[in-house]
Amino acid sequence: MSMRIGGAAGAQWESHIAGVHLRTDYQRLNADLQAGAPVQVIAADKAAVLESRRDAAGRRGLVDVTV
């Protein structure tokens, strides 16, 4: 089954997903900082948070959900 969610509801769904990714990336960064992870891991976590922030701020369009 394939479903396309578009319009304003689709944008809200994408914004929600982007927010979940941002929260997950932030939590990973926080946990790695507290655990004393290597510099490379922290840098990758920071890059993921920045990318998620950019994604959350600019989400528009359609979402395809395939089950």
N, C-alpha and C positions, 0 to 999 in steps of 0.2 A: 504494500500500500504506500502511496506517495501523497503527500499533502503540501500545499503551498499556503503559507500564511502571509498575507500582504496588507497594505494600507497602514492605517494608524495602529491597529492591533498588532500587526507584524513588527512595526518599529518598537512598540512597547515590549514585545517578546524578546527582540534582539537586545534591547537595552537591559532587560533583566538578565539575560545570559551573559552579556558583557560585564555586568555588575558582579555576577557570581564568579566569573573568571578573575576579576580584579580582587575580590575578597580572598579567593583561594591563593592567588599569587602573593598578596600582602601577608597572609598567614604563613606561607612557606618562607618568605623572607624573614619575618619576625622569628620563626622557629629556628631557622639556620643561624641568625645572629645570636640568639640566646645559646645555641649549642656550640658556638665558636667554630662554625664551618670555615673551610678555606676561602681565601680571597676570591678565587675563581667562581666558587659556588655563589657567594654573595653578589658578585658582579652579574652573574646570570640571573639571579633572582631579581635584582634591581632592574635589569633590562626587561624582564617579563612584566614587572609592575608598571614600568613606563609604557610598554606596548599595550597592556590591558587598559591603562588610563586613557591612552589615545583612542583605543577601540571603543571604550565606554562613552567617551565624549562625542564620537563621530558616527555612532550607529544609526543607519537609515536603511530602508530597503526591504527585501524579502528574505524569508527563512524557508529553506526546504527541509522537510522532516521526512525521512524514509524509514519505514518500519518493515 
